[in-house]
């Protein structure tokens, strides 16, 4: 697959902000691997259930042409996907906070890049629901 770039998220309706996030991330490597949060993880982090279940969210992400592979995260350890797939780079969203400190602690040598927002006042997931 070449240089793999990994991103994480809920992706509860893929909107233009997500697509820009994917494009920005893919510029850092050859293949984009997207880890979609489990329903239980979303409830734990956001305090609410996602509108779409984990299988449909993963399928919506996997259908995007720029996504090389979309997988569901581990329900108990969000760092397992990194250990399993060994990405060259992990890209974080501009407002991504969950598990970030744990990520730096667990993988101190991993290249981690925080990406720029894309019209956050319009396309932040909490404001906008897409298909």
C-alpha positions as CSV (number, residue, x, y, z in Angstrom):
1,X,0.0,0.0,0.0
2,X,3.0,2.4,0.2
3,X,3.0,5.1,2.8
4,X,-0.2,4.7,4.8
5,X,-2.0,7.7,6.4
6,X,-4.5,6.9,9.1
7,X,-7.4,9.0,10.4
8,X,-10.0,8.4,13.0
9,X,-13.5,9.6,13.5
10,X,-17.2,9.0,13.9
11,X,-18.2,10.1,10.4
12,X,-21.9,10.2,11.3
13,X,-22.9,11.4,7.9
14,X,-20.0,12.1,5.5
15,X,-20.1,15.9,4.6
16,X,-17.8,18.2,2.7
17,X,-15.7,18.9,5.9
18,X,-14.9,15.1,6.1
19,X,-14.1,15.0,2.4
20,X,-11.6,17.8,2.8
21,X,-10.2,16.1,5.9
22,X,-9.6,12.9,3.7
23,X,-8.0,15.0,0.9
24,X,-5.7,16.8,3.3
25,X,-4.7,13.5,4.9
26,X,-4.1,11.7,1.6
27,X,-1.6,14.4,0.6
28,X,0.6,13.0,3.4
29,X,0.9,9.5,1.9
30,X,-0.1,7.0,-0.7
31,X,-3.0,5.3,0.9
32,X,-5.7,6.5,3.3
33,X,-6.9,4.1,6.0
34,X,-9.9,5.4,8.0
35,X,-10.8,4.0,11.4
36,X,-14.5,4.5,12.1
37,X,-15.4,4.7,15.8
38,X,-17.6,2.0,17.3
39,X,-21.0,2.9,18.4
40,X,-20.0,2.3,22.1
41,X,-17.0,4.5,21.7
42,X,-19.1,7.3,20.3
43,X,-21.5,7.1,23.2
44,X,-18.6,7.1,25.6
45,X,-16.8,10.1,24.0
46,X,-19.7,12.2,22.9
47,X,-22.3,11.2,25.5
48,X,-24.8,10.3,22.8
49,X,-25.5,7.6,20.3
50,X,-24.5,8.2,16.7
51,X,-27.4,8.7,14.3
52,X,-26.1,5.9,12.0
53,X,-24.8,2.6,13.2
54,X,-21.1,1.7,12.9
55,X,-21.6,-0.6,9.9
56,X,-23.4,2.0,7.9
57,X,-20.9,4.7,8.9
58,X,-18.0,2.4,7.9
59,X,-19.7,1.6,4.5
60,X,-20.3,5.3,3.8
61,X,-16.7,6.1,4.4
62,X,-15.4,3.0,2.4
63,X,-17.5,4.2,-0.6
64,X,-15.4,7.3,-1.0
65,X,-12.9,6.9,-3.8
66,X,-10.0,8.5,-1.9
67,X,-10.4,6.0,1.0
68,X,-8.2,3.0,0.4
69,X,-9.6,1.1,3.4
70,X,-12.2,1.8,6.1
71,X,-12.2,-0.4,9.3
72,X,-14.1,-0.3,12.6
73,X,-12.0,0.6,15.6
74,X,-11.4,-1.7,18.5
75,X,-14.3,-1.4,21.0
76,X,-12.0,-1.5,24.0
77,X,-8.6,0.0,22.9
78,X,-8.5,2.7,20.3
79,X,-4.7,2.3,20.0
80,X,-5.0,-1.2,18.6
81,X,-5.7,-0.1,15.1
82,X,-2.4,1.8,15.0
83,X,-0.5,-1.2,16.3
84,X,-2.2,-3.5,13.8
85,X,-1.9,-1.4,10.7
86,X,1.4,0.5,11.5
87,X,0.6,3.7,9.6
88,X,3.4,6.1,8.5
89,X,1.4,9.1,9.6
90,X,-1.7,9.7,11.7
91,X,-3.7,12.8,10.8
92,X,-6.0,14.4,13.4
93,X,-8.9,16.7,12.7
94,X,-8.5,20.4,13.8
95,X,-10.9,19.8,16.7
96,X,-10.2,16.2,17.5
97,X,-9.5,15.8,21.3
98,X,-10.5,12.2,22.2
99,X,-7.5,9.9,22.8
100,X,-5.0,12.4,21.5
101,X,-2.8,12.5,24.6
102,X,-2.9,8.7,24.8
103,X,-1.9,8.6,21.1
104,X,1.2,10.7,21.8
105,X,2.1,8.7,24.9
106,X,1.6,5.3,23.3
107,X,3.4,6.1,20.0
108,X,6.0,8.7,20.8
109,X,7.9,8.2,17.5
110,X,4.8,8.2,15.2
111,X,4.4,11.2,12.9
112,X,1.2,13.0,14.0
113,X,-0.2,15.9,12.0
114,X,-3.1,18.1,12.9
115,X,-5.0,19.2,9.8
116,X,-6.7,22.5,9.0
117,X,-10.4,23.1,9.3
118,X,-12.7,23.4,6.3
119,X,-15.5,25.9,6.9
120,X,-16.0,24.7,10.5
121,X,-18.9,27.1,11.0
122,X,-20.8,25.3,8.3
123,X,-19.5,21.7,8.2
124,X,-18.8,20.7,11.8
125,X,-20.5,17.4,12.3
126,X,-22.4,18.6,15.3
127,X,-24.0,21.3,13.1
128,X,-24.5,19.4,9.9
129,X,-25.8,15.9,9.1
130,X,-25.2,14.4,5.7
131,X,-25.5,11.1,4.0
